[in-house]
Amino acid sequence: MSMFARSFTRTPFRKTVQLLRGSGHAEGYNQPTGYLFGEKPLPAGAKRVKEDWESLFFYGFMGSMVLGTAVIYYKPDTNVHTWAYREAKARMEARGESVEYKKQE
């Protein structure tokens, strides 16, 4: 196959540099420090300073959880069995039949 035909049948998706290097990801690797989230323990009596995004994330996440719980709790019952029960009860009452079952002994 000629060089011209090969260029149309196989299109390279990565740059030549990426092909030579073997990956398209950024260089570097953070060595593990053994500390939780990479933060060193604070000296005694020092208070941790929050980053700007931490409060927004916490209150946004917890607020959405509370809102979601309220929406699920107060959503209308759209179950087909509930609808059928209410419809049958209304029809039985319209015909004058008793809706309650009496226990036979």
C-alpha distances in whole Angstrom, upper triangle without the diagonal:
4,7,8,6,7,10,11,10,12,15,17,21,22,23,22,25,26,23,24,28,27,29,30,33,36,37,41,43,46,48,51,54,56,58,57,55,55,58,61,64,67,70,73,75,72,70,66,65,63,60,60,57,59,62,60,58,61,63,60,59,63,63,61,61,65,64,62,64,67,65,64,68,69,66,68,68,65,65,66,68,70,70,71,74,75,75,77,80,80,80,83,85,85,86,89,87,88,85,86,86,89,90,92,94
4,5,5,6,9,10,11,12,15,17,20,22,22,21,24,25,22,24,27,27,29,29,33,36,37,40,43,46,48,51,54,56,58,58,55,55,58,61,64,67,70,73,74,71,70,66,65,63,59,59,57,59,62,60,58,61,63,60,59,63,64,61,62,66,65,62,65,68,65,65,69,70,67,69,69,66,67,67,70,72,72,73,76,77,76,78,81,81,82,84,86,86,88,90,89,89,86,88,88,91,92,94,96
4,6,5,6,9,10,11,12,14,18,19,19,17,21,22,19,21,24,24,26,26,30,32,33,37,40,43,45,48,52,54,55,55,52,52,55,58,61,64,67,70,71,68,67,63,62,60,56,56,54,56,59,57,55,58,60,58,57,60,61,59,60,63,62,60,63,66,63,63,67,68,65,67,68,65,66,66,69,71,71,72,75,76,76,78,80,81,81,84,86,86,87,90,89,89,85,87,87,91,91,93,96
4,5,5,7,9,11,12,14,18,19,19,19,22,23,21,23,26,26,27,27,31,33,35,38,41,45,47,50,53,55,56,56,53,53,56,59,62,65,68,71,72,69,67,64,62,60,56,56,54,56,59,57,55,58,60,57,56,60,61,58,59,63,61,59,63,65,62,62,66,67,64,66,66,64,64,65,68,70,69,71,74,75,74,76,79,79,80,82,84,84,85,88,87,87,84,86,86,90,90,92,95
4,5,6,7,9,11,14,17,20,20,20,23,24,21,23,27,26,27,27,31,34,35,39,41,45,47,50,53,55,56,56,53,53,56,59,62,65,68,71,72,69,67,64,62,60,57,56,54,56,59,56,54,58,59,56,56,59,60,57,58,62,60,58,61,63,61,61,64,65,63,64,64,62,62,63,65,67,67,68,71,72,72,74,76,77,77,80,82,81,83,86,85,85,82,83,84,87,88,90,92
4,5,5,6,9,11,14,16,17,17,20,20,18,20,23,22,24,24,28,31,32,36,38,41,44,46,49,51,53,52,50,50,53,56,59,62,65,68,69,66,64,61,59,57,54,53,51,53,56,54,52,55,57,54,53,57,58,55,56,59,58,56,59,61,59,59,62,64,61,63,63,60,61,61,64,66,66,67,70,71,71,73,75,76,76,79,81,81,82,85,84,84,81,82,82,86,86,88,91
4,6,6,6,9,12,14,15,15,18,19,17,19,22,21,22,22,26,29,30,34,36,40,42,45,48,50,51,51,48,48,51,54,57,60,63,66,67,64,62,58,57,55,51,51,49,51,54,52,50,53,55,52,51,55,55,53,54,57,56,54,57,60,57,57,61,62,59,61,61,59,60,60,63,65,65,66,69,70,70,72,74,75,75,78,80,80,81,84,83,83,80,81,82,85,86,88,90
4,6,7,10,13,16,17,17,21,21,19,22,24,23,24,24,27,30,32,36,38,41,44,46,50,51,52,52,49,49,52,55,59,61,64,67,68,65,63,59,58,55,52,51,49,51,54,51,49,53,54,51,50,54,54,52,53,56,55,53,56,58,56,55,59,60,57,59,59,57,57,58,61,63,62,64,67,67,67,69,72,72,72,75,77,77,78,81,80,80,77,79,79,83,83,85,88
4,7,10,13,15,17,18,21,20,18,21,24,22,23,23,27,30,32,35,37,40,43,45,49,50,51,51,48,48,52,54,58,60,64,67,68,64,63,59,57,55,52,51,49,51,53,51,49,52,54,51,50,53,54,51,52,56,54,52,55,57,55,54,58,59,56,58,58,56,56,56,59,61,61,62,65,66,66,68,70,71,71,74,76,76,77,80,78,79,76,77,77,81,81,83,86
4,6,9,12,14,14,18,17,15,17,20,19,19,19,23,26,28,31,33,37,39,41,45,47,48,47,44,45,48,51,54,57,60,63,64,61,59,55,54,52,49,48,46,48,51,48,46,49,51,48,47,51,52,49,50,53,52,50,53,55,53,53,56,58,55,57,57,55,55,56,59,60,60,61,64,65,65,67,70,70,71,73,75,75,77,79,78,78,75,76,77,80,80,83,85
4,6,9,11,12,15,15,13,16,19,17,18,17,21,24,26,29,31,35,37,40,43,45,46,45,42,42,46,49,52,54,58,61,62,58,57,53,51,49,46,45,43,45,48,45,43,47,49,46,45,48,49,46,48,51,50,48,51,53,51,51,55,56,53,55,55,53,54,55,58,59,59,61,63,64,64,66,69,69,70,72,74,74,76,78,77,77,74,75,76,79,80,82,85
4,6,7,9,12,11,9,13,15,14,14,14,17,20,22,26,28,31,34,36,39,42,43,42,39,39,42,45,49,51,54,57,58,55,53,50,48,46,43,43,40,42,45,43,41,45,47,44,43,47,47,45,46,50,49,47,50,52,50,50,54,55,53,55,55,53,54,55,58,59,59,61,64,65,65,67,69,70,71,73,75,75,77,79,78,78,74,75,76,79,80,82,85
4,7,9,12,10,10,13,14,13,12,11,15,18,20,23,25,29,31,34,37,39,40,39,36,36,39,42,46,48,51,54,55,52,50,46,45,43,39,39,37,39,42,40,38,41,43,40,39,43,44,41,42,46,45,43,46,48,47,46,50,51,49,51,52,50,51,52,55,56,56,58,61,61,62,64,66,67,68,70,72,72,74,76,75,75,71,72,73,76,77,79,82
4,6,8,6,7,10,11,10,9,8,12,14,17,20,22,26,28,31,34,36,37,37,34,34,37,40,43,45,49,52,53,50,48,44,43,41,37,37,35,37,40,39,37,40,42,39,39,42,43,41,42,46,45,43,46,49,47,47,51,52,50,53,53,52,52,54,57,58,58,60,62,63,64,66,68,68,70,72,73,74,76,78,77,76,73,74,75,78,78,81,83
4,5,5,6,9,10,11,10,9,12,14,16,20,22,26,29,31,34,37,38,38,34,34,37,40,43,46,49,52,53,50,48,45,43,41,38,38,36,38,41,40,38,41,43,41,40,44,45,43,44,48,47,46,49,51,50,50,53,55,53,55,56,55,56,57,60,61,61,63,66,66,67,69,71,72,73,75,77,77,79,81,80,80,76,77,78,81,81,84,86
4,5,5,6,9,10,11,11,14,16,16,20,23,27,29,32,35,38,39,39,36,35,39,41,45,47,50,53,54,51,50,46,45,43,40,40,39,41,44,43,41,44,46,44,43,47,48,46,47,51,51,49,52,54,53,53,56,58,56,59,59,58,59,60,63,64,64,66,69,70,70,72,74,75,76,78,80,80,82,84,83,83,79,80,81,84,84,87,89
4,5,5,6,8,9,9,12,13,13,17,20,23,26,29,32,35,36,36,33,32,35,38,41,43,46,50,51,48,47,43,42,41,37,38,36,38,42,41,39,42,44,42,42,45,47,45,46,50,49,48,51,53,52,52,56,57,56,58,59,58,59,61,63,64,65,67,69,70,70,73,74,75,76,79,80,81,83,85,83,83,79,80,81,84,84,87,89
4,5,5,6,6,5,9,11,12,15,18,21,24,27,30,32,34,34,31,30,33,36,40,42,45,48,50,46,45,42,40,39,36,36,34,36,40,38,36,39,42,40,39,42,44,42,43,47,46,45,48,50,49,49,52,54,53,55,56,55,55,57,60,61,61,63,65,66,67,69,71,72,73,75,77,77,79,81,80,79,76,76,77,80,80,83,85
4,6,5,7,8,12,14,15,18,20,24,26,29,32,34,36,36,33,33,36,39,42,45,48,51,52,49,48,45,44,42,39,39,38,39,43,41,39,42,45,43,41,45,47,44,45,49,49,47,50,53,51,51,54,56,54,57,57,56,56,58,60,62,62,64,66,67,68,70,72,73,74,76,78,78,80,82,81,80,77,77,78,81,81,84,86
4,6,8,10,13,14,14,17,20,23,25,28,32,34,36,36,34,33,36,38,42,44,47,51,52,49,48,45,44,43,40,40,39,41,44,43,41,44,46,45,43,47,49,47,48,51,51,50,52,55,54,54,57,59,57,60,60,59,60,61,64,65,66,67,70,71,71,73,75,76,77,80,81,82,84,86,84,83,80,80,81,84,84,86,88
4,6,8,10,11,10,13,16,20,21,25,28,30,32,32,30,29,32,34,38,41,43,47,49,46,45,41,40,39,36,37,36,37,41,40,38,41,43,42,41,44,46,44,45,49,49,47,50,53,51,51,55,57,55,58,59,58,58,60,62,63,64,66,68,69,70,72,74,75,76,78,79,80,82,84,83,82,78,79,79,82,82,85,87
4,7,9,12,12,14,16,20,22,24,28,30,32,32,29,29,32,35,38,41,44,47,49,46,45,41,41,39,36,37,35,37,40,39,37,40,42,41,39,43,44,42,43,47,47,45,48,51,49,49,52,54,53,56,56,55,55,57,59,60,61,63,65,66,67,69,71,72,73,75,77,78,79,81,80,79,75,76,76,79,79,81,83
4,6,9,9,12,14,18,20,22,26,28,29,29,27,26,30,32,36,38,41,45,46,43,42,38,37,36,33,34,32,33,37,36,33,36,39,37,36,39,41,39,40,43,43,42,44,47,46,46,49,51,49,52,53,52,52,54,56,57,58,60,62,63,64,66,68,69,70,72,74,75,77,78,77,76,72,73,73,76,76,79,81
4,7,9,12,14,18,20,23,26,28,29,29,26,26,29,32,35,38,41,44,45,42,41,37,36,34,31,31,29,31,35,33,31,34,37,35,34,37,39,37,38,41,41,40,42,45,44,44,47,49,48,50,51,50,51,53,55,56,57,59,61,62,63,65,67,67,69,71,72,73,75,77,76,75,71,72,72,76,76,78,80
4,6,9,11,14,17,19,22,25,25,25,22,22,25,28,31,34,37,40,41,38,37,33,32,30,27,28,26,28,31,30,28,31,34,32,31,34,36,34,35,39,39,38,40,43,42,42,45,47,46,49,50,49,50,52,54,55,56,58,60,61,62,64,65,66,68,70,71,72,74,76,75,74,70,70,71,74,74,77,79
4,7,9,12,15,18,21,23,24,24,21,20,23,26,29,31,35,38,39,36,35,31,30,28,25,26,25,27,30,29,27,30,33,31,31,34,36,35,36,39,39,38,41,44,43,43,46,48,47,50,51,51,52,54,56,57,58,60,62,62,64,66,67,68,70,72,73,74,76,78,77,76,72,72,73,76,76,79,81
4,7,10,13,16,19,22,23,23,21,19,23,25,28,31,34,37,38,35,35,31,30,29,26,28,27,28,32,31,29,32,35,34,33,36,38,37,38,41,42,41,43,46,46,46,49,51,50,53,54,54,55,57,59,60,61,63,65,65,67,69,70,71,73,75,76,77,79,81,79,78,75,75,76,78,78,81,83
4,7,9,13,15,18,19,20,18,16,19,21,25,27,30,34,35,32,32,28,28,27,25,26,25,26,30,30,28,31,34,33,32,35,37,36,37,41,41,40,43,46,45,45,48,50,50,53,54,54,55,57,59,60,61,63,65,65,67,69,70,71,73,75,76,77,80,81,79,78,74,74,75,78,78,81,82
4,6,9,12,15,16,17,15,13,17,19,22,25,28,31,33,30,30,26,26,25,24,26,25,25,29,29,27,29,32,32,31,33,36,35,35,39,40,39,41,44,44,44,46,49,49,52,53,53,53,56,58,58,60,62,63,64,66,68,69,70,72,73,74,76,78,79,78,76,73,72,73,76,75,78,80
4,6,9,12,13,14,12,10,13,15,19,21,24,27,29,26,26,23,23,22,21,23,22,23,26,27,25,27,30,30,29,31,34,33,34,37,38,38,39,42,43,43,45,48,47,51,52,52,53,56,57,57,59,61,62,63,65,67,68,69,71,73,74,75,77,78,77,75,72,71,72,75,74,77,79
4,6,9,11,13,12,10,13,14,17,20,23,26,29,26,26,23,24,24,23,26,25,24,28,29,27,28,32,32,31,33,36,35,35,39,40,39,41,44,45,44,46,49,49,53,54,54,54,57,58,59,61,63,64,65,67,69,69,71,73,74,75,77,79,80,78,77,73,72,73,75,75,78,79
4,6,8,10,10,8,11,12,15,18,21,24,26,24,24,21,22,22,22,25,24,23,27,28,26,26,30,30,29,31,34,34,33,36,38,37,38,42,42,42,44,47,47,51,51,52,52,55,56,57,59,61,62,63,65,67,67,69,71,72,73,75,77,78,76,74,70,70,70,73,72,75,76
4,5,8,9,6,9,9,12,15,17,20,23,21,21,19,20,21,20,24,23,22,26,28,26,26,30,30,29,31,34,34,34,36,39,38,39,42,43,43,45,48,48,52,53,53,54,57,58,58,60,62,63,64,66,68,68,70,72,73,74,76,78,79,77,75,71,71,71,73,73,76,77
4,7,9,7,9,9,11,15,17,20,22,21,21,19,21,21,21,25,24,22,26,28,25,25,29,30,28,29,33,33,32,35,37,37,37,41,42,41,43,46,47,50,51,52,52,55,56,56,58,61,61,62,64,66,66,68,70,71,72,74,76,77,75,73,69,68,69,71,70,73,74
4,6,5,6,6,8,11,14,17,19,17,17,15,17,17,18,21,21,19,22,24,22,22,26,27,25,27,30,31,30,32,35,35,35,38,40,39,41,44,45,48,49,50,51,54,55,55,57,59,60,60,63,65,65,66,69,70,70,72,75,75,73,71,67,67,67,69,69,72,73
4,5,6,8,9,12,16,18,19,17,16,14,16,15,16,19,18,16,19,21,19,19,22,24,22,23,26,27,26,29,31,31,31,34,36,36,37,40,41,44,45,47,47,50,51,51,53,56,56,57,59,61,61,62,65,66,66,69,71,71,70,68,64,63,64,66,65,68,70
4,6,9,11,13,17,19,21,18,17,14,15,14,13,17,15,14,17,19,17,17,21,21,20,22,25,25,25,27,30,29,30,33,34,34,36,39,40,43,44,45,46,49,50,50,52,55,55,56,58,60,60,62,64,65,66,68,70,71,69,67,63,63,64,66,66,69,70
4,7,10,12,16,19,20,18,17,14,15,15,14,18,17,16,20,21,20,20,24,24,23,25,28,28,28,31,33,33,34,37,38,38,40,43,43,47,48,49,50,53,54,54,56,58,59,59,62,64,64,65,68,69,70,71,74,74,73,71,67,67,68,70,69,73,74
4,6,9,12,15,16,14,13,10,12,12,13,16,16,15,18,20,19,19,23,24,23,24,27,28,28,30,33,33,34,37,38,38,40,42,43,47,48,50,50,54,55,54,56,59,59,60,62,64,64,66,68,70,70,72,74,75,73,71,67,67,68,70,70,73,74
4,6,9,12,15,12,13,11,13,14,15,19,20,18,21,23,22,22,25,27,26,27,30,31,31,33,36,36,37,39,41,41,43,45,46,50,52,53,54,57,58,57,60,62,62,63,65,67,67,69,71,72,73,75,77,77,76,74,70,69,70,72,72,75,76
4,7,9,11,10,11,9,12,14,16,20,21,18,21,24,23,22,25,27,26,27,30,32,31,33,36,36,36,39,41,41,42,45,46,50,51,53,54,57,58,57,59,62,62,62,65,67,67,68,71,72,72,74,77,77,75,73,69,68,69,71,71,74,75
4,6,8,6,8,7,10,13,15,19,20,18,20,23,23,22,25,27,27,27,30,32,32,33,36,37,37,39,41,42,43,45,47,51,52,54,55,58,59,58,60,63,63,63,66,68,68,69,72,73,73,75,78,77,76,74,70,69,70,72,72,75,76
4,6,6,9,10,13,16,19,22,24,22,23,27,26,25,28,31,30,30,33,35,35,36,39,40,40,42,45,45,46,48,50,54,55,57,58,62,62,61,64,66,66,66,69,71,71,72,75,76,76,78,80,80,79,77,73,72,73,75,74,78,79
4,6,9,11,14,17,20,24,25,23,24,28,27,26,28,31,31,30,33,36,35,36,39,40,40,42,44,45,45,48,50,53,55,57,58,62,62,61,63,66,66,66,69,71,70,71,74,75,75,77,80,79,78,76,72,71,72,74,73,76,77
4,7,10,13,16,19,22,24,22,22,26,26,25,27,30,30,29,32,34,34,34,37,39,39,40,43,44,44,46,48,52,54,56,57,61,61,60,62,65,65,65,68,70,69,70,73,74,73,76,78,78,77,74,71,70,71,73,72,76,77
4,7,9,13,16,19,21,19,20,23,24,22,24,27,27,27,30,32,32,33,35,37,37,39,41,42,43,45,47,51,53,55,56,59,60,59,61,64,64,64,66,69,68,69,72,73,73,75,78,77,76,74,70,69,71,73,72,76,77
4,6,9,13,16,18,15,16,19,20,19,21,24,24,24,26,28,28,29,32,33,34,35,38,39,39,41,43,47,49,51,52,56,57,55,58,61,60,60,63,65,64,65,69,70,69,71,74,74,73,71,67,66,68,70,69,73,74
4,6,10,13,14,12,13,17,17,16,18,21,21,21,24,26,26,27,30,31,32,34,36,37,37,40,41,45,47,49,50,54,55,53,55,59,58,58,61,63,63,64,67,68,68,70,72,72,71,69,66,65,66,68,68,72,73
4,7,9,12,10,11,15,15,15,17,19,20,21,23,25,26,27,29,30,31,33,35,36,37,39,40,44,46,48,50,53,54,53,55,58,58,58,60,63,62,63,66,68,67,69,72,72,71,69,66,65,67,69,69,72,74
4,7,8,6,8,11,12,11,14,16,16,17,19,21,22,23,25,27,28,30,31,33,34,36,37,41,43,45,46,50,51,50,51,55,55,54,57,59,59,60,63,64,64,66,69,69,68,66,62,62,64,66,66,70,71
4,6,6,8,10,11,12,14,15,16,18,19,21,22,24,25,26,28,30,31,33,34,36,37,41,43,44,46,49,51,50,51,54,55,54,57,59,59,60,63,64,64,66,69,69,68,66,63,63,64,67,67,71,72
4,6,7,8,9,11,12,13,15,17,18,19,21,23,23,25,27,28,29,31,33,34,35,39,41,42,44,48,50,48,50,53,53,53,55,58,58,58,61,63,62,64,67,67,67,65,62,62,63,66,66,70,72
4,6,5,6,9,10,10,12,14,15,16,18,20,21,22,24,26,26,28,30,31,32,36,38,39,41,44,46,45,46,50,50,50,52,55,55,55,58,60,59,61,64,64,64,62,59,59,60,63,64,67,69
4,5,5,6,9,10,10,12,14,15,16,18,20,21,22,24,26,27,28,30,31,35,37,39,40,44,45,44,46,49,49,49,51,54,54,54,57,59,58,60,63,63,63,61,57,57,59,61,61,65,67
4,5,5,6,8,10,11,12,14,15,16,18,20,21,22,24,26,27,28,30,33,36,37,39,43,44,43,44,48,48,47,50,52,52,52,55,57,57,58,61,61,61,59,55,55,57,60,60,64,65
4,6,5,6,8,10,10,12,14,15,16,18,20,21,22,24,25,27,28,31,34,35,37,41,42,41,42,46,46,45,48,50,50,50,53,55,55,56,59,60,59,58,54,54,56,59,59,63,65
4,6,5,6,8,10,10,12,14,15,16,18,20,21,22,24,26,26,30,32,34,35,39,40,39,41,44,44,44,46,49,49,49,52,54,54,55,58,59,58,56,53,53,54,57,58,61,63
4,6,5,6,8,10,11,12,14,15,17,18,20,21,22,24,26,29,31,33,35,38,40,38,40,43,43,43,46,48,48,48,51,53,53,54,57,57,57,55,51,51,53,55,55,59,61
4,5,5,6,8,10,10,12,14,15,16,18,20,21,22,24,27,30,32,34,37,38,37,38,42,42,41,44,46,46,46,50,51,51,52,55,55,55,53,50,49,51,54,54,58,60
4,6,5,6,9,10,10,12,14,15,16,18,20,21,22,26,28,29,31,35,37,35,36,40,40,40,42,45,44,45,48,50,49,51,54,54,54,52,48,49,51,53,54,57,60
4,5,5,6,9,10,10,12,14,15,16,18,20,21,25,27,28,30,33,35,34,35,38,39,38,41,43,43,44,47,48,48,50,53,53,52,51,47,47,49,51,52,55,57
4,5,5,6,9,10,11,12,14,15,16,18,20,24,26,28,29,33,34,32,34,37,37,37,40,42,42,42,46,47,47,48,51,51,51,49,45,45,47,49,50,53,55
4,5,5,6,8,10,11,12,14,15,17,18,22,24,26,28,32,33,31,33,36,36,36,38,41,40,41,44,45,45,46,50,50,49,48,44,44,46,49,49,53,55
4,5,5,6,8,10,10,12,14,15,16,20,22,24,25,29,31,29,30,34,34,34,36,39,39,39,42,44,43,45,48,48,48,46,43,43,45,47,48,52,54
4,5,5,6,9,10,11,12,14,15,19,21,23,24,28,29,28,29,33,33,32,35,37,37,38,41,42,42,44,47,47,46,44,41,41,42,45,46,49,51
4,5,5,6,9,10,11,12,14,18,20,22,24,28,29,27,29,32,32,31,34,36,36,36,40,41,41,42,45,45,45,43,39,39,41,44,44,48,50
4,5,5,6,9,10,11,12,16,18,20,22,26,27,26,27,30,30,30,32,35,34,35,38,39,39,40,43,44,43,42,38,38,41,43,44,48,50
4,5,5,6,9,10,10,14,16,18,20,23,25,23,25,28,28,28,30,33,33,33,36,38,38,39,42,43,42,40,37,37,39,42,43,46,48
4,5,5,6,9,10,14,15,18,19,23,24,22,24,27,27,27,29,32,31,32,35,36,36,38,41,41,40,38,35,35,36,39,40,43,45
4,5,5,6,8,12,14,17,19,23,23,21,23,26,26,25,28,30,30,30,33,35,34,36,39,39,39,37,33,33,36,38,39,43,45
4,5,5,6,10,12,14,16,20,21,20,21,24,24,24,26,29,28,29,32,33,33,35,37,38,37,36,33,33,35,38,39,43,45
4,6,5,9,10,12,14,18,19,17,19,22,22,22,24,27,27,27,30,32,32,33,36,37,36,34,31,31,33,36,37,40,43
4,6,9,10,13,15,18,19,17,19,22,21,21,24,26,25,26,29,30,30,32,35,35,34,32,29,29,31,33,34,38,40
4,6,9,12,14,18,19,16,17,21,20,19,22,25,24,24,27,29,28,30,33,33,33,31,28,28,30,33,35,38,41
4,7,9,11,15,16,14,15,19,19,18,20,23,23,23,26,28,27,29,32,32,32,31,27,28,30,33,35,38,41
4,6,9,12,14,11,11,15,15,14,16,19,19,19,22,24,24,25,28,29,28,27,24,25,27,31,32,36,39
4,6,9,10,8,9,12,12,12,14,17,17,17,20,22,22,23,26,27,26,25,21,22,24,28,29,33,36
4,6,9,7,7,11,12,12,13,16,17,17,19,21,22,23,26,27,26,26,22,24,25,29,31,34,37
4,5,5,6,9,10,11,13,15,16,17,19,20,22,23,25,26,25,24,21,22,23,27,28,31,34
4,5,5,6,9,10,10,12,14,15,16,18,20,21,23,24,23,23,19,21,22,26,27,30,33
4,5,5,6,9,10,10,12,14,15,16,18,20,21,22,21,20,16,18,19,22,24,26,29
4,5,5,6,9,10,11,12,14,15,17,18,20,21,20,19,15,16,18,22,23,26,30
4,5,5,6,9,10,11,12,14,15,17,19,20,19,19,16,18,20,23,25,28,32
4,6,5,6,8,10,11,12,14,15,17,18,17,17,14,16,17,21,23,26,29
4,5,5,6,9,10,11,12,14,16,16,15,14,11,13,14,18,20,23,26
4,6,5,6,9,10,11,12,14,15,14,14,11,13,16,19,22,25,28
4,5,5,6,9,10,11,13,14,14,14,12,15,17,21,23,26,29
4,5,5,6,9,10,11,12,11,12,9,12,14,18,20,22,26
4,5,5,6,9,10,11,9,9,6,10,12,16,19,21,25
4,6,5,6,9,10,10,11,9,12,15,19,22,24,28
4,5,5,6,9,9,11,10,13,16,19,22,24,28
4,5,5,6,5,7,7,10,12,15,19,20,24
4,5,5,6,7,7,10,13,16,19,21,25
4,5,8,10,11,14,17,19,23,25,28
4,6,9,10,14,16,18,22,23,27
4,7,9,12,14,16,19,21,24
4,6,9,11,13,16,17,21
4,6,8,9,13,15,18
4,7,10,13,15,19
4,6,10,12,16
4,6,9,13
4,6,10
4,7
4
